[in-house]
Amino acid sequence: MKNLLKILILTVLISGCSEEKEPIDKQAEQFTSELIELKEYFKIPGLAVSIDKKGENIYREFFGVSDIENPTSLDATTLFPIASITKVFSGVLVMKLVEEKKLSLDESINKFLPKPVFGDSILVKHILSHTSQGNVGEKFYYSSRFGLLTNVVEQTTGKSFAEVMEKEILIPLKLKNTFLLKDSTQIKRIAKPYILDNGIETGFIDYGYSSSAGIVSNLEDLAVFNNALDNNLIIDKKSKDFMFSSSSEGLPYGYGIFNQQFDTLNMVWAYGQYDCYSSLLLKIPSENITLTILANNNLLSDPARLIYGDATSSLFALSFMKNYILGLTEMPLFEKPDAISETLLNVELHRKKILGQALAESYMARFDPEKLKSSAKLLNHVFSKYPNYLEYADLNLLHNLTFLKDVAFHMELGEFNDFDTQIERIGKKLIAEESNNPYAHMYLGTFYDRKGKKEKAKNYFESIVNAKNFSKNWYTNEAQQWLNENK
């Protein structure tokens, strides 16, 4: 905690000369307290956290260990696989090729593949923006197709993806602790992987790389990369602004990076999630501030279902937002389900915060059944306080509601009939907005299956299997398996 101590001392020295609405020591103190709480809550062995503002580091702390069995504290030398934050690096590479007029985003992706696989209407920009599935260019569905940009980079340059990454980003920025993970010979200084199952267990490392994932890095190198991005040192401002813009109105993704609005703020972010590692990069461009967090299990990302495109479902992101952006250090991050605070300093943040906690509780209920009850209490409070739930309902809320039923079912806790009405209404609303939404179909299909309404369930599972222009995913396999078992 050396950096925190330095911040505290510095603040005391200058306190007589200036006044701030929210002293930096208060922000750091509250943020640190909440990070420790989150680390313990999600059973994360080690967290590395950094905040950079206007090119200067204002917070950097290391919590926990990189190795439980041979107790080793995290420090600045510890490396982490950053999983899908690799996509931001790949987006930069693609935009650089566009700047150099070697590539057009309007070229068909088939041009870069050994043989045509998709319709010619699917362009490079659709792969880069995760809008290649369903009705092309219209909806965001996070997709493994992003990995095809490996082919785009290699076919355009005539070099391997690794060579281009080295030449265009790693060498110019002198990122000596950043590399593409090929095999076990490179694991020195990498935080040991862990997985939460029957307690905290030793996990595994995912080897291999593509434009989708595979980079290993640390806080220091990621800060250098972030600063270079902010100052247009790798790609120019026009290219960066294009990357950071929404690919289509209302969609939460730009070109290689998420983009969403919260209140009046624009949030540009990325996350990484392997089975045993997770990461978060969150930028508020208007404030010129960036949060980076790295962890050696997957619970920094997985419980928040960041794949749906909402960073505010993450309690880590919300802690940063309330302390460093909104100046609400006095607002508690966690609520006691039986005594929820009624102090509405920011209505949207209050609702998001309780929904984020309810989502986290439902995830952790698989390890502690009591959290099923606390998640339900939090949700009931939200529905009572904000009864117009169809106005703010999204995939995360539908996931939360149906997941509680799954936990009760798999743990043989008896039938859990809470929220049936909300599930049906929210599910139908989401499908009306996106008729091909595979997640909404899966949640409703599973819901009706659990209720014994097989014919209704069948319609939703068939919609997933029969949907055109969707690559196979876990939901495709599960829907097909259900249909095979219920002929």
Disulfide bonds with the S-S distance in Angstrom:
none
